[in-house]
Amino acid sequence: QVQLVESGGGLVQAGGSLRLSCAASRSIFSFNTMGWYRQAPGKQRELVASIDIRASTNYADSVKARFAISRDNAKNTVYLEMNSLKPEDTAVYFCNAFDYLHYYWGQGTQVTVSS
């Protein structure tokens, strides 16, 4: 059973920064793609950023130039650096991993951006 454990969420003022971490219970080389999704109240879950096994990245238009996804293979951890945060970034952020067969999800971490 794969476990993804997120951390780093919290309350921050608009314009501030946070770094989310997602620690996997097995080597992240076993995953084709890892990513971060978010879900705001009353809205559908949406992709924020993803990184594949070759370290190619993909971002939602709303976060480009503000967020950066990265991976530390030695620590089996994926990060999401979030800068210039806006109130509309408020959501629960979920880590996701895909290993060619299954999708795995973390429990989520709350990010709240105050205006």
N, C-alpha and C positions, 0 to 999 in steps of 0.2 A: 504494500500500500504506500503510495507516494504522499508525502506531506509537504505542503508549502506553507511556510509561516511568515506572515508579513509583520513588519514593525516600522515605526517611524512616523506614523500619523500624529495628528494633533491639531491644536488651534493656533492660527497664525494670522497676522494682520495682512491686509492687501499690500502687495509689493514684496512680501517676505518670501522665504524659501523653506523648503523641507526636503529631506531625502528619505525615500521609502526603501526598505530592504525586503527581499523575499529569499528566505533560506530554504533550499530543497533538501529532502531527506536522502537523495541519491545524486550521483554525478549529473550535472546539468548537460554534459555531453550526450546523455541519453535522450535529450529532448530536441526535437527539430526546431521548435520555436518556443520562446517564453515571452510573456507580455504582461502588461498592466491594463486592466479595464477599470471603469468606474461606473457607479450607479448613483444618481442623485434621486431624491425623493420624487416619486411620481413619474420618473423617466426610465427608459430602457437602459440596460447595461451597454456601454460603448467602449470600443477599443481606444486606448490612450496612446500606447506605444508598444512595439514588439521588437524582438531581436532574435535572429535565427542563429543556427550553429556556426555560420560563417561570420557572425557579428554584423550582418546587414540589419539595418534598422528601418522602422516604419513608424510614422507619427500621424495622429489625427491633426487636421489642419488647425484646429483650435489651440493646440499646444506647441506647434512647431516654433522653434527659436526660443522657447521658454523652458521646455522639458528635455531631459536627456536620459536615455536608457543605456545601461551598461551591464556587463557581466564580469564576475570574478570567478573563473573556472576553478581555481584552487580552493575557494571557499564555498563553492556550489551556491552562489548567491547572485541574484540580479537586483540592480538598483534602479530607482527612478529619481533623478535629481529634478526638483521642481523649483523654478525661479519665477520671479515677477507674478506671484500668485494673485488670482482674481477671485472675487466672491463666487463667480460662476464655476470655479474649480471645486467648490464644496461638494463632496460626495464620499461614498465608501469606495475605496480603491482595493481591487482584487488582483492578486497575482494568478497567472494562468500558465500552464505548461502543456505542450502537446508532444507525444512521443511516437507519432505515426499511427497509433492505435487508439489512444484515449486522451481526453482532455482532463486536466486536473486543476482544481481551484483551491486557493487559500480561503481563510475565513473572513478576510477583509480587514481593512484598517480605515478609520474615519479621518478624513481631512476636512477641516472647517476653516474657511477664510473669511475673516470679518472685514467689513468695509470701514 
